């Protein structure tokens, strides 16, 4: 069964693994920007930011290796960030004075859909989001 | 101008930013952050800004016209300054950054100067 939101046909999948070190956040950004160089800038800006937020969560909370996968189909981009550490991401509701806790808020607001998956009995989890590329800008999110 | 590497000792290269500052006639201190801020260099950018934003500073303007990327760890750096300086404004934020500030509820805490 194909992953949620991804048709089985005509998909291109690019994955790369990164260490749990801080500069990996930058490397993960470079990876998606290079891989999606043909994507319109407003969409790519949003994707780069969301990947930075999810990679930061991996490095900060899990300090473990993580993997970024980009799945391309006609009109839809899906990005998966998988880490091999423990703990689930938490969507916080920071008020204006809070310094932290905005990463998943940004993903929720900029993605068309997003979600968290984990294999029962396995360490780690995968956070994914999709962006519809058929239009100029990502619309409102529909958390699943 | 300070060159701010995220982590000089790592094999991987982190984000790069420069921090510049000057004073304006009305007494405001302008801090120009150029390049990119993510979690790899947020702490070093924070240190550079702290050196410029002296205790007792009343009015700071962050000029972000040359900023190519900022994530929530970079916004946290700006928020930390906004907590202790009475008046903090942004200059030349990109339309995308303005949208991010809106969806994160930070537009009022980090307002763009008129």
gemmi code that builds the backbone of each chain (N, CA, C; Angstrom):
import gemmi

chains = {
    "A": [
        ("UNK", (0.849, -1.187, 0.000), (0.000, 0.000, 0.000), (0.888, 1.241, 0.000)),
        ("UNK", (0.613, 2.171, -0.881), (1.453, 3.379, -0.910), (1.209, 4.223, 0.330)),
        ("UNK", (2.190, 5.065, 0.700), (1.971, 5.963, 1.850), (0.774, 6.866, 1.603)),
        ("UNK", (0.177, 7.283, 2.684), (-1.007, 8.138, 2.605), (-0.749, 9.339, 1.701)),
        ("UNK", (-1.657, 9.601, 0.816), (-1.567, 10.788, -0.009), (-0.664, 10.657, -1.214)),
        ("UNK", (-0.073, 9.493, -1.411), (0.843, 9.331, -2.536), (0.323, 8.235, -3.463)),
        ("UNK", (-0.057, 8.575, -4.675), (-0.477, 7.543, -5.615), (0.686, 6.595, -5.913)),
        ("UNK", (0.342, 5.359, -6.260), (1.380, 4.343, -6.463), (2.181, 4.597, -7.733)),
        ("UNK", (1.586, 5.277, -8.701), (2.264, 5.412, -9.985), (3.086, 6.694, -10.050)),
        ("UNK", (4.097, 6.634, -10.881), (4.905, 7.802, -11.231), (5.393, 8.556, -9.998)),
        ("UNK", (5.955, 7.854, -9.062), (6.551, 8.542, -7.922), (8.061, 8.475, -8.028)),
        ("UNK", (8.697, 9.572, -7.646), (10.149, 9.627, -7.548), (10.484, 9.806, -6.090)),
        ("UNK", (11.447, 9.027, -5.613), (11.764, 9.077, -4.196), (13.264, 9.302, -4.022)),
        ("UNK", (13.624, 10.366, -3.321), (15.029, 10.663, -3.007), (15.177, 10.716, -1.502)),
        ("UNK", (16.134, 9.935, -0.977), (16.335, 9.904, 0.468), (17.805, 10.170, 0.787)),
        ("UNK", (18.015, 10.779, 1.923), (19.386, 10.933, 2.414), (19.386, 10.850, 3.931)),
        ("UNK", (20.460, 10.271, 4.446), (20.602, 10.130, 5.901), (21.582, 11.158, 6.428)),
        ("UNK", (21.332, 11.626, 7.631), (22.171, 12.646, 8.258), (22.516, 12.226, 9.680)),
        ("UNK", (23.649, 12.701, 10.143), (24.034, 12.419, 11.531), (23.198, 13.276, 12.474)),
        ("UNK", (23.283, 13.000, 13.761), (22.515, 13.769, 14.740), (23.198, 15.051, 15.172)),
        ("UNK", (24.233, 15.486, 14.436), (24.960, 16.713, 14.803), (24.210, 17.947, 14.310)),
        ("UNK", (24.423, 19.069, 14.980), (23.705, 20.302, 14.638), (23.835, 20.713, 13.167)),
        ("UNK", (25.047, 20.641, 12.560), (25.143, 21.078, 11.156), (24.312, 20.232, 10.199)),
        ("UNK", (23.815, 19.080, 10.667), (22.952, 18.265, 9.810), (21.651, 18.981, 9.465)),
        ("UNK", (21.233, 19.908, 10.326), (20.030, 20.687, 10.012), (20.268, 21.472, 8.721)),
        ("UNK", (21.433, 22.082, 8.621), (21.782, 22.838, 7.414), (21.903, 21.900, 6.211)),
        ("UNK", (22.549, 20.753, 6.427), (22.725, 19.799, 5.321), (21.378, 19.303, 4.802)),
        ("UNK", (20.446, 19.070, 5.705), (19.110, 18.606, 5.296), (18.405, 19.682, 4.473)),
        ("UNK", (18.567, 20.934, 4.872), (17.996, 22.044, 4.086), (18.580, 22.068, 2.693)),
        ("UNK", (19.919, 21.955, 2.619), (20.582, 21.987, 1.306), (20.088, 20.839, 0.420)),
        ("UNK", (19.890, 19.686, 1.039), (19.437, 18.516, 0.292), (18.081, 18.772, -0.370)),
        ("UNK", (17.126, 19.299, 0.380), (15.800, 19.507, -0.222), (15.821, 20.652, -1.234)),
        ("UNK", (16.589, 21.687, -0.946), (16.643, 22.817, -1.895), (17.294, 22.374, -3.205)),
        ("UNK", (18.365, 21.576, -3.110), (19.026, 21.093, -4.328), (18.136, 20.118, -5.096)),
        ("UNK", (17.490, 19.225, -4.349), (16.665, 18.197, -4.998), (15.434, 18.815, -5.657)),
        ("UNK", (14.902, 19.858, -5.059), (13.655, 20.467, -5.549), (13.914, 21.812, -6.225)),
        ("UNK", (15.067, 21.913, -6.882), (15.468, 23.199, -7.470), (14.441, 23.734, -8.470)),
        ("UNK", (13.637, 22.849, -9.061), (12.661, 23.288, -10.062), (11.353, 23.785, -9.437)),
        ("UNK", (11.242, 23.646, -8.126), (9.997, 24.008, -7.449), (9.886, 25.530, -7.309)),
        ("UNK", (8.704, 26.092, -7.518), (8.548, 27.552, -7.365), (9.009, 28.017, -5.978)),
        ("UNK", (9.636, 29.197, -5.941), (10.282, 29.655, -4.713), (9.360, 29.740, -3.496)),
        ("UNK", (8.133, 30.247, -3.634), (7.282, 30.314, -2.433), (7.047, 28.935, -1.818)),
        ("UNK", (6.895, 27.933, -2.677), (6.687, 26.565, -2.183), (7.975, 26.039, -1.566)),
        ("UNK", (9.089, 26.297, -2.255), (10.373, 25.776, -1.777), (10.784, 26.435, -0.456)),
        ("UNK", (10.509, 27.723, -0.314), (10.795, 28.413, 0.957), (10.077, 27.714, 2.113)),
        ("UNK", (8.814, 27.383, 1.883), (8.027, 26.738, 2.938), (8.572, 25.343, 3.240)),
        ("UNK", (8.932, 24.606, 2.190), (9.447, 23.248, 2.396), (10.780, 23.292, 3.137)),
        ("UNK", (11.649, 24.205, 2.735), (12.961, 24.316, 3.395), (12.783, 24.606, 4.891)),
        ("UNK", (11.846, 25.515, 5.193), (11.621, 25.858, 6.600), (11.059, 24.661, 7.379)),
        ("UNK", (10.101, 23.975, 6.789), (9.504, 22.823, 7.493), (10.543, 21.729, 7.726)),
        ("UNK", (11.401, 21.495, 6.732), (12.450, 20.485, 6.898), (13.419, 20.904, 8.004)),
        ("UNK", (13.748, 22.192, 8.058), (14.637, 22.671, 9.126), (14.010, 22.417, 10.492)),
        ("UNK", (12.698, 22.673, 10.608), (12.033, 22.472, 11.899), (12.032, 20.996, 12.300)),
        ("UNK", (11.742, 20.126, 11.349), (11.681, 18.698, 11.682), (13.078, 18.140, 11.935)),
        ("UNK", (14.058, 18.585, 11.147), (15.437, 18.135, 11.377), (15.926, 18.638, 12.736)),
        ("UNK", (15.560, 19.867, 13.087), (15.953, 20.415, 14.390), (15.381, 19.558, 15.518)),
        ("UNK", (14.138, 19.109, 15.362), (13.532, 18.248, 16.383), (14.327, 16.954, 16.537)),
        ("UNK", (14.758, 16.384, 15.419), (15.535, 15.136, 15.480), (16.837, 15.365, 16.227)),
        ("UNK", (17.526, 16.453, 15.863), (18.853, 16.718, 16.426), (18.741, 17.111, 17.896)),
        ("UNK", (17.712, 17.889, 18.201), (17.576, 18.415, 19.553), (17.062, 17.371, 20.531)),
        ("UNK", (16.029, 16.642, 20.141), (15.385, 15.734, 21.087), (15.954, 14.322, 21.020)),
        ("UNK", (16.281, 13.881, 19.825), (16.728, 12.502, 19.685), (18.249, 12.405, 19.598)),
        ("UNK", (18.901, 13.477, 19.069), (20.352, 13.475, 18.848), (20.795, 12.187, 18.159)),
        ("UNK", (19.920, 11.695, 17.301), (20.204, 10.444, 16.609), (20.203, 10.704, 15.109)),
        ("UNK", (20.705, 9.724, 14.363), (20.643, 9.822, 12.912), (19.207, 10.038, 12.459)),
        ("UNK", (19.073, 10.754, 11.380), (17.741, 10.889, 10.799), (17.834, 10.816, 9.291)),
        ("UNK", (16.689, 10.583, 8.675), (16.640, 10.428, 7.225), (15.553, 11.338, 6.675)),
        ("UNK", (15.872, 12.008, 5.579), (14.891, 12.853, 4.903), (14.587, 12.216, 3.555)),
        ("UNK", (13.315, 11.991, 3.270), (12.894, 11.457, 1.981), (11.950, 12.440, 1.312)),
        ("UNK", (12.193, 12.637, 0.035), (11.328, 13.494, -0.773), (10.621, 12.604, -1.784)),
        ("UNK", (9.303, 12.622, -1.757), (8.514, 11.789, -2.662), (7.752, 12.723, -3.589)),
        ("UNK", (8.034, 12.578, -4.879), (7.432, 13.481, -5.856), (6.446, 12.739, -6.742)),
        ("UNK", (5.250, 13.274, -6.853), (4.295, 12.790, -7.841), (3.723, 14.023, -8.522)),
        ("UNK", (2.918, 13.787, -9.533), (2.335, 14.928, -10.243), (1.503, 15.766, -9.287)),
        ("UNK", (1.883, 17.005, -9.111), (1.072, 17.932, -8.322), (1.207, 17.807, -6.823)),
        ("UNK", (2.039, 16.877, -6.349), (2.134, 16.671, -4.900), (3.570, 16.369, -4.490)),
        ("UNK", (4.005, 17.042, -3.444), (5.297, 16.749, -2.825), (5.049, 16.249, -1.419)),
        ("UNK", (5.701, 15.156, -1.096), (5.601, 14.642, 0.262), (7.012, 14.534, 0.816)),
        ("UNK", (7.230, 15.061, 1.995), (8.539, 14.984, 2.641), (8.377, 14.196, 3.932)),
        ("UNK", (9.281, 13.252, 4.130), (9.259, 12.424, 5.333), (10.567, 12.614, 6.089)),
        ("UNK", (10.477, 12.882, 7.364), (11.674, 12.999, 8.195), (11.568, 11.936, 9.284)),
        ("UNK", (12.489, 10.988, 9.212), (12.417, 9.801, 10.061), (13.608, 9.830, 10.999)),
        ("UNK", (13.366, 9.681, 12.285), (14.530, 9.562, 13.160), (14.484, 8.245, 13.890)),
        ("UNK", (15.588, 7.937, 14.520), (15.740, 6.621, 15.104), (15.926, 6.738, 16.616)),
        ("UNK", (15.389, 7.849, 17.157), (15.459, 8.065, 18.604), (14.118, 7.807, 19.248)),
        ("UNK", (14.024, 8.116, 20.507), (12.795, 7.868, 21.244), (12.007, 9.167, 21.406)),
        ("UNK", (10.787, 9.031, 21.756), (9.959, 10.207, 22.023), (9.169, 10.624, 20.807)),
        ("UNK", (7.981, 11.130, 21.037), (7.121, 11.599, 19.963), (7.108, 13.119, 19.947)),
        ("UNK", (7.013, 13.698, 18.757), (6.933, 15.160, 18.702), (5.633, 15.644, 19.335)),
        ("UNK", (5.684, 16.805, 19.918), (4.517, 17.365, 20.592), (4.184, 18.699, 19.952)),
        ("UNK", (2.944, 18.841, 19.531), (2.488, 20.130, 19.003), (2.142, 21.021, 20.176)),
        ("UNK", (2.944, 22.068, 20.366), (2.715, 22.970, 21.482), (1.948, 24.201, 21.019)),
        ("UNK", (1.453, 24.938, 21.969), (0.752, 26.175, 21.638), (1.419, 27.316, 22.391)),
        ("UNK", (2.605, 27.715, 21.950), (3.343, 28.736, 22.681), (2.633, 30.080, 22.580)),
        ("UNK", (2.709, 30.867, 23.659), (2.208, 32.237, 23.523), (3.356, 33.122, 23.042)),
        ("UNK", (3.059, 34.403, 22.849), (4.007, 35.274, 22.160), (5.338, 35.411, 22.899)),
        ("UNK", (5.343, 35.139, 24.213), (6.572, 35.303, 24.969), (7.458, 34.071, 24.969)),
        ("UNK", (6.927, 32.937, 24.517), (7.697, 31.700, 24.575), (8.747, 31.662, 23.477)),
        ("UNK", (9.938, 31.177, 23.848), (11.027, 31.140, 22.873), (10.983, 29.877, 22.021)),
        ("UNK", (10.494, 28.807, 22.582), (10.585, 27.518, 21.888), (9.201, 26.982, 21.553)),
        ("UNK", (9.188, 25.864, 20.904), (7.939, 25.149, 20.699), (7.166, 25.583, 19.471)),
        ("UNK", (7.854, 26.217, 18.529), (7.142, 26.685, 17.341), (7.321, 25.804, 16.119)),
        ("UNK", (8.191, 24.826, 16.205), (8.528, 24.039, 15.021), (7.337, 23.360, 14.383)),
        ("UNK", (6.595, 22.596, 15.160), (5.458, 21.879, 14.571), (4.295, 22.809, 14.266)),
        ("UNK", (4.234, 23.944, 14.965), (3.217, 24.941, 14.610), (3.459, 25.413, 13.176)),
        ("UNK", (4.711, 25.645, 12.859), (5.064, 26.084, 11.502), (4.692, 25.014, 10.481)),
        ("UNK", (4.994, 23.753, 10.795), (4.640, 22.667, 9.869), (3.127, 22.593, 9.695)),
        ("UNK", (2.415, 22.673, 10.796), (0.947, 22.600, 10.740), (0.373, 23.704, 9.862)),
        ("UNK", (0.958, 24.898, 9.961), (0.406, 26.042, 9.232), (0.824, 26.076, 7.764)),
        ("UNK", (2.018, 25.608, 7.454), (2.523, 25.750, 6.088), (2.242, 24.528, 5.217)),
        ("UNK", (2.047, 23.360, 5.839), (1.794, 22.152, 5.051), (0.327, 22.057, 4.678)),
        ("UNK", (0.044, 21.295, 3.632), (-1.354, 20.999, 3.312), (-1.871, 19.880, 4.207)),
        ("UNK", (-1.044, 18.861, 4.403), (-1.354, 17.827, 5.394), (-0.062, 17.467, 6.095)),
        ("UNK", (-0.187, 16.973, 7.309), (1.003, 16.474, 7.994), (0.580, 15.425, 9.005)),
        ("UNK", (1.530, 14.661, 9.449), (1.190, 13.630, 10.423), (2.430, 12.967, 10.984)),
        ("UNK", (2.204, 12.071, 11.931), (3.283, 11.346, 12.596), (2.976, 9.860, 12.491)),
        ("UNK", (3.986, 9.085, 12.179), (3.800, 7.632, 12.112), (4.912, 6.967, 12.882)),
        ("UNK", (4.612, 5.827, 13.470), (5.682, 5.054, 14.098), (5.374, 3.577, 13.981)),
        ("UNK", (6.425, 2.808, 13.928), (6.275, 1.363, 13.905), (6.187, 0.877, 15.340)),
        ("UNK", (5.163, 0.138, 15.631), (5.012, -0.409, 16.976), (6.220, -1.303, 17.286)),
        ("UNK", (6.806, -1.090, 18.446), (7.928, -1.927, 18.849), (9.270, -1.435, 18.357)),
        ("UNK", (9.288, -0.418, 17.505), (10.547, 0.108, 16.999), (10.820, 1.477, 17.643)),
        ("UNK", (12.100, 1.778, 17.834), (12.460, 3.128, 18.269), (12.272, 4.072, 17.090)),
        ("UNK", (12.051, 5.335, 17.412), (11.992, 6.323, 16.351), (10.599, 6.504, 15.790)),
        ("UNK", (10.474, 7.505, 14.936), (9.195, 7.833, 14.331), (9.436, 8.611, 13.057)),
        ("UNK", (8.375, 8.792, 12.316), (8.471, 9.542, 11.078), (7.423, 10.644, 11.094)),
        ("UNK", (7.855, 11.859, 10.823), (6.932, 12.974, 10.656), (6.918, 13.303, 9.174)),
        ("UNK", (5.750, 13.438, 8.601), (5.637, 13.709, 7.171), (4.733, 14.920, 6.944)),
        ("UNK", (4.961, 15.529, 5.797), (4.011, 16.571, 5.379), (3.894, 16.538, 3.869)),
        ("UNK", (2.789, 17.054, 3.379), (2.615, 17.158, 1.935), (2.329, 18.604, 1.558)),
        ("UNK", (2.745, 18.938, 0.350), (2.474, 20.251, -0.215), (1.983, 20.022, -1.639)),
        ("UNK", (0.854, 20.590, -1.950), (0.333, 20.496, -3.313), (1.050, 21.528, -4.168)),
        ("UNK", (1.665, 21.069, -5.233), (2.474, 21.974, -6.052), (1.701, 22.477, -7.258)),
        ("UNK", (0.462, 22.058, -7.377), (-0.344, 22.512, -8.503), (-0.758, 23.966, -8.382)),
        ("UNK", (-0.612, 24.512, -7.171), (-0.970, 25.926, -6.987), (0.232, 26.680, -6.437)),
        ("UNK", (0.113, 28.003, -6.454), (1.273, 28.841, -6.175), (1.710, 28.748, -4.728)),
        ("UNK", (0.819, 28.473, -3.835), (1.166, 28.551, -2.435), (0.399, 27.492, -1.661)),
        ("UNK", (1.036, 26.989, -0.608), (0.365, 26.004, 0.230), (-0.813, 26.652, 0.942)),
        ("UNK", (-1.900, 25.944, 1.033), (-3.092, 26.487, 1.666), (-3.175, 26.106, 3.129)),
        ("UNK", (-4.368, 26.043, 3.631), (-4.550, 25.706, 5.045), (-4.274, 24.235, 5.283)),
        ("UNK", (-3.823, 23.956, 6.458), (-3.451, 22.586, 6.784), (-4.674, 21.760, 7.157)),
        ("UNK", (-4.556, 20.502, 6.977), (-5.567, 19.553, 7.427), (-4.854, 18.450, 8.185)),
        ("UNK", (-4.546, 18.693, 9.463), (-3.825, 17.657, 10.207), (-4.591, 16.334, 10.162)),
        ("UNK", (-3.877, 15.252, 9.976), (-4.516, 13.949, 9.848), (-4.263, 13.139, 11.119)),
    ],
    "B": [
        ("UNK", (32.690, 43.248, 11.182), (31.704, 42.217, 10.867), (32.212, 40.867, 11.373)),
        ("UNK", (31.349, 40.155, 12.045), (31.737, 38.845, 12.574), (31.242, 37.743, 11.646)),
        ("UNK", (32.148, 36.864, 11.282), (31.745, 35.666, 10.532), (31.334, 34.612, 11.539)),
        ("UNK", (30.149, 34.081, 11.384), (29.629, 33.177, 12.397), (29.396, 31.798, 11.812)),
        ("UNK", (30.316, 30.914, 12.049), (30.123, 29.534, 11.626), (29.338, 28.802, 12.690)),
        ("UNK", (28.528, 27.856, 12.247), (27.747, 27.083, 13.198), (28.641, 26.234, 14.076)),
        ("UNK", (29.562, 25.519, 13.471), (30.412, 24.620, 14.229), (31.703, 24.408, 13.445)),
        ("UNK", (32.730, 25.092, 13.867), (33.976, 25.084, 13.103), (34.657, 23.718, 13.093)),
        ("UNK", (34.410, 22.925, 14.138), (35.126, 21.676, 14.257), (34.428, 20.499, 13.574)),
        ("UNK", (33.228, 20.730, 13.132), (32.491, 19.618, 12.533), (32.923, 19.421, 11.080)),
        ("UNK", (32.804, 18.219, 10.627), (33.071, 17.939, 9.222), (32.001, 18.574, 8.350)),
        ("UNK", (30.804, 18.602, 8.880), (29.705, 19.197, 8.143), (29.765, 20.701, 8.296)),
        ("UNK", (29.254, 21.375, 7.309), (29.234, 22.824, 7.397), (27.848, 23.297, 7.785)),
        ("UNK", (27.763, 24.057, 8.866), (26.481, 24.581, 9.307), (26.139, 25.864, 8.576)),
        ("UNK", (25.088, 26.530, 9.069), (24.623, 27.766, 8.452), (25.619, 28.892, 8.722)),
        ("UNK", (25.651, 29.867, 7.826), (26.578, 30.991, 7.958), (25.791, 32.300, 8.017)),
        ("UNK", (26.214, 33.137, 8.948), (25.554, 34.440, 9.094), (26.609, 35.493, 9.413)),
        ("UNK", (26.301, 36.729, 9.113), (27.132, 37.844, 9.568), (26.237, 38.814, 10.330)),
        ("UNK", (26.833, 39.438, 11.339), (26.098, 40.420, 12.148), (26.852, 41.747, 12.093)),
        ("UNK", (26.166, 42.783, 11.690), (26.719, 44.132, 11.568), (25.838, 45.068, 12.380)),
        ("UNK", (26.378, 46.180, 12.822), (25.491, 47.099, 13.544), (25.945, 48.538, 13.383)),
        ("UNK", (24.996, 49.424, 13.519), (25.281, 50.855, 13.468), (24.187, 51.602, 14.214)),
        ("UNK", (24.475, 52.869, 14.548), (23.481, 53.679, 15.254), (22.864, 54.684, 14.302)),
        ("UNK", (21.592, 54.967, 14.513), (20.915, 55.955, 13.686), (20.703, 57.233, 14.495)),
        ("UNK", (20.342, 58.307, 13.783), (20.241, 59.622, 14.414), (19.252, 59.649, 15.572)),
        ("UNK", (18.190, 58.864, 15.465), (17.166, 58.886, 16.514), (17.559, 58.043, 17.727)),
        ("UNK", (18.781, 57.503, 17.721), (19.244, 56.727, 18.862), (19.051, 55.230, 18.725)),
        ("UNK", (18.313, 54.821, 17.696), (18.099, 53.382, 17.501), (19.403, 52.710, 17.072)),
        ("UNK", (19.630, 51.524, 17.575), (20.750, 50.704, 17.105), (20.197, 49.711, 16.090)),
        ("UNK", (20.778, 49.718, 14.896), (20.363, 48.781, 13.855), (21.325, 47.605, 13.851)),
        ("UNK", (20.782, 46.410, 13.924), (21.582, 45.192, 13.844), (21.187, 44.484, 12.559)),
        ("UNK", (22.149, 44.382, 11.658), (21.861, 43.715, 10.394), (22.352, 42.272, 10.472)),
        ("UNK", (21.419, 41.362, 10.335), (21.772, 39.942, 10.318), (21.621, 39.464, 8.879)),
        ("UNK", (22.728, 39.050, 8.276), (22.716, 38.603, 6.888), (23.079, 37.131, 6.831)),
        ("UNK", (22.649, 36.467, 5.767), (22.965, 35.051, 5.604), (21.814, 34.183, 6.061)),
        ("UNK", (22.105, 33.225, 6.921), (21.066, 32.279, 7.319), (21.235, 31.898, 8.778)),
        ("UNK", (20.119, 31.702, 9.448), (20.139, 31.233, 10.837), (19.280, 29.976, 10.933)),
        ("UNK", (19.904, 28.902, 11.366), (19.140, 27.721, 11.766), (19.729, 27.224, 13.080)),
        ("UNK", (19.351, 26.037, 13.493), (19.781, 25.581, 14.810), (21.309, 25.407, 14.895)),
        ("UNK", (21.959, 25.231, 13.733), (23.404, 24.983, 13.763), (24.197, 26.210, 14.191)),
        ("UNK", (23.684, 27.399, 13.933), (24.447, 28.605, 14.296), (23.659, 29.603, 15.153)),
        ("UNK", (22.467, 29.197, 15.604), (21.633, 30.131, 16.377), (22.359, 30.611, 17.641)),
        ("UNK", (23.076, 29.708, 18.298), (23.742, 30.098, 19.544), (24.849, 31.119, 19.288)),
        ("UNK", (25.598, 30.956, 18.198), (26.678, 31.903, 17.916), (26.116, 33.247, 17.447)),
        ("UNK", (25.004, 33.207, 16.713), (24.345, 34.462, 16.326), (23.836, 35.176, 17.576)),
        ("UNK", (23.275, 34.400, 18.485), (22.789, 34.977, 19.749), (23.921, 35.693, 20.495)),
        ("UNK", (25.089, 35.044, 20.562), (26.229, 35.668, 21.256), (26.635, 36.971, 20.584)),
        ("UNK", (26.668, 36.972, 19.264), (27.076, 38.178, 18.536), (26.086, 39.308, 18.763)),
        ("UNK", (24.797, 38.968, 18.763), (23.785, 39.999, 18.977), (23.846, 40.515, 20.411)),
        ("UNK", (24.080, 39.606, 21.365), (24.153, 40.020, 22.761), (25.287, 41.015, 22.995)),
        ("UNK", (26.363, 40.860, 22.245), (27.481, 41.797, 22.390), (27.110, 43.193, 21.890)),
        ("UNK", (26.242, 43.225, 20.897), (25.849, 44.499, 20.305), (24.705, 45.134, 21.092)),
        ("UNK", (23.739, 44.297, 21.477), (22.564, 44.793, 22.191), (22.903, 44.914, 23.663)),
        ("UNK", (23.545, 46.011, 24.003), (24.042, 46.193, 25.363), (22.894, 46.318, 26.362)),
        ("UNK", (23.176, 45.944, 27.611), (22.156, 46.154, 28.647), (21.781, 47.633, 28.692)),
        ("UNK", (20.527, 47.921, 28.787), (20.092, 49.315, 28.797), (19.702, 49.837, 27.428)),
        ("UNK", (19.907, 49.027, 26.389), (19.478, 49.447, 25.056), (17.970, 49.664, 25.071)),
        ("UNK", (17.539, 50.749, 24.426), (16.119, 51.103, 24.443), (15.403, 50.758, 23.153)),
        ("UNK", (16.103, 50.871, 22.039), (15.451, 50.727, 20.734), (16.396, 50.016, 19.774)),
        ("UNK", (15.999, 48.818, 19.372), (16.795, 48.037, 18.425), (15.977, 47.771, 17.167)),
        ("UNK", (16.646, 47.843, 16.042), (16.012, 47.488, 14.771), (16.837, 46.366, 14.149)),
        ("UNK", (16.190, 45.247, 13.862), (16.868, 44.169, 13.141), (16.618, 44.352, 11.653)),
        ("UNK", (17.692, 44.629, 10.916), (17.570, 44.740, 9.462), (17.779, 43.351, 8.869)),
        ("UNK", (16.707, 42.792, 8.308), (16.744, 41.415, 7.808), (16.705, 41.367, 6.277)),
        ("UNK", (17.007, 42.481, 5.642), (16.945, 42.544, 4.186), (17.928, 41.609, 3.486)),
        ("UNK", (19.006, 41.259, 4.175), (20.004, 40.356, 3.582), (19.910, 38.948, 4.164)),
        ("UNK", (18.844, 38.687, 4.910), (18.700, 37.377, 5.545), (18.046, 36.404, 4.563)),
        ("UNK", (18.728, 35.317, 4.289), (18.220, 34.364, 3.295), (17.374, 33.262, 3.925)),
        ("UNK", (17.613, 32.993, 5.197), (16.856, 31.915, 5.842), (16.827, 32.140, 7.339)),
        ("UNK", (15.678, 31.897, 7.951), (15.586, 31.904, 9.416), (14.506, 30.898, 9.810)),
        ("UNK", (14.796, 30.081, 10.803), (13.802, 29.124, 11.279), (13.406, 29.488, 12.714)),
        ("UNK", (12.696, 28.605, 13.399), (12.185, 28.972, 14.717), (13.314, 29.153, 15.728)),
        ("UNK", (14.447, 28.476, 15.527), (15.559, 28.705, 16.463), (16.145, 30.104, 16.255)),
        ("UNK", (16.106, 30.604, 15.025), (16.536, 31.978, 14.768), (15.542, 32.990, 15.305)),
        ("UNK", (14.252, 32.686, 15.143), (13.237, 33.581, 15.703), (13.349, 33.639, 17.222)),
        ("UNK", (13.738, 32.516, 17.830), (13.915, 32.493, 19.292), (15.023, 33.454, 19.718)),
        ("UNK", (16.051, 33.606, 18.873), (17.133, 34.551, 19.163), (16.578, 35.981, 19.193)),
        ("UNK", (15.762, 36.311, 18.181), (15.186, 37.662, 18.130), (14.221, 37.882, 19.298)),
        ("UNK", (13.458, 36.839, 19.633), (12.507, 36.943, 20.751), (13.220, 37.176, 22.069)),
        ("UNK", (14.369, 36.536, 22.238), (15.118, 36.701, 23.493), (15.528, 38.159, 23.669)),
        ("UNK", (15.877, 38.802, 22.551), (16.238, 40.226, 22.616), (14.995, 41.064, 22.899)),
        ("UNK", (13.881, 40.717, 22.240), (12.637, 41.479, 22.416), (12.133, 41.411, 23.858)),
        ("UNK", (12.531, 40.374, 24.572), (12.115, 40.235, 25.968), (12.760, 41.278, 26.874)),
        ("UNK", (13.982, 41.683, 26.543), (14.699, 42.545, 27.482), (14.921, 43.955, 26.955)),
        ("UNK", (14.632, 44.200, 25.677), (14.770, 45.551, 25.132), (13.367, 46.113, 24.921)),
        ("UNK", (13.102, 47.325, 25.436), (11.726, 47.848, 25.400), (11.145, 47.926, 23.989)),
        ("UNK", (11.963, 48.317, 23.017), (11.413, 48.522, 21.671), (12.281, 47.781, 20.660)),
        ("UNK", (11.721, 46.769, 20.032), (12.432, 46.000, 19.007), (11.565, 45.967, 17.756)),
        ("UNK", (12.162, 46.292, 16.622), (11.424, 46.289, 15.364), (12.223, 45.553, 14.299)),
        ("UNK", (11.517, 45.078, 13.299), (12.162, 44.453, 12.147), (12.142, 45.416, 10.966)),
        ("UNK", (13.202, 45.355, 10.190), (13.285, 46.137, 8.958), (13.499, 45.171, 7.792)),
        ("UNK", (12.754, 45.384, 6.721), (12.905, 44.601, 5.489), (12.725, 43.089, 5.647)),
        ("UNK", (11.786, 42.636, 6.473), (11.551, 41.180, 6.487), (10.930, 40.758, 5.159)),
        ("UNK", (11.259, 39.563, 4.691), (10.692, 39.077, 3.433), (9.194, 38.820, 3.619)),
        ("UNK", (8.450, 38.828, 2.524), (7.016, 38.504, 2.629), (6.801, 37.129, 3.273)),
        ("UNK", (7.689, 36.180, 2.954), (7.542, 34.844, 3.546), (7.753, 34.890, 5.055)),
        ("UNK", (8.770, 35.645, 5.484), (9.010, 35.758, 6.927), (7.821, 36.422, 7.620)),
        ("UNK", (7.243, 37.422, 6.968), (6.062, 38.067, 7.564), (4.932, 37.075, 7.746)),
        ("UNK", (4.785, 36.190, 6.781), (3.742, 35.163, 6.880), (4.042, 34.204, 8.032)),
        ("UNK", (5.322, 33.823, 8.167), (5.707, 32.916, 9.254), (5.448, 33.576, 10.607)),
        ("UNK", (5.769, 34.869, 10.708), (5.522, 35.586, 11.959), (4.031, 35.611, 12.279)),
        ("UNK", (3.214, 35.750, 11.242), (1.773, 35.768, 11.471), (1.271, 34.424, 11.963)),
        ("UNK", (1.676, 33.349, 11.285), (1.111, 32.047, 11.669), (1.656, 31.572, 13.014)),
        ("UNK", (2.799, 32.100, 13.427), (3.332, 31.711, 14.736), (2.896, 32.693, 15.826)),
        ("UNK", (2.112, 33.689, 15.462), (1.595, 34.624, 16.457), (2.636, 35.600, 16.981)),
        ("UNK", (3.674, 35.875, 16.183), (4.773, 36.716, 16.661), (4.774, 38.115, 16.042)),
        ("UNK", (3.792, 38.417, 15.207), (3.806, 39.710, 14.508), (3.787, 40.893, 15.457)),
        ("UNK", (3.101, 40.742, 16.585), (3.014, 41.863, 17.534), (4.280, 41.966, 18.373)),
        ("UNK", (4.881, 40.830, 18.704), (6.091, 40.835, 19.526), (7.297, 41.298, 18.709)),
        ("UNK", (7.304, 40.951, 17.419), (8.388, 41.351, 16.521), (7.790, 42.149, 15.363)),
        ("UNK", (7.346, 43.383, 15.647), (6.662, 44.151, 14.600), (7.650, 44.694, 13.567)),
        ("UNK", (7.135, 44.873, 12.360), (7.919, 45.494, 11.308), (7.783, 46.997, 11.449)),
        ("UNK", (8.898, 47.723, 11.312), (8.835, 49.177, 11.491), (7.996, 49.791, 10.365)),
        ("UNK", (7.298, 50.878, 10.645), (6.412, 51.468, 9.648), (7.197, 51.984, 8.440)),
    ],
}
model = gemmi.Model(1)
for chain_id, residues in chains.items():
    chain = gemmi.Chain(chain_id)
    for i, (resn, *xyz) in enumerate(residues, 1):
        res = gemmi.Residue()
        res.name, res.seqid = resn, gemmi.SeqId(i, " ")
        for name, pos in zip(("N", "CA", "C"), xyz):
            atom = gemmi.Atom()
            atom.name, atom.element = name, gemmi.Element(name[0])
            atom.pos, atom.b_iso = gemmi.Position(*pos), 0.0
            res.add_atom(atom)
        chain.add_residue(res)
    model.add_chain(chain)
structure = gemmi.Structure()
structure.add_model(model)
structure.setup_entities()
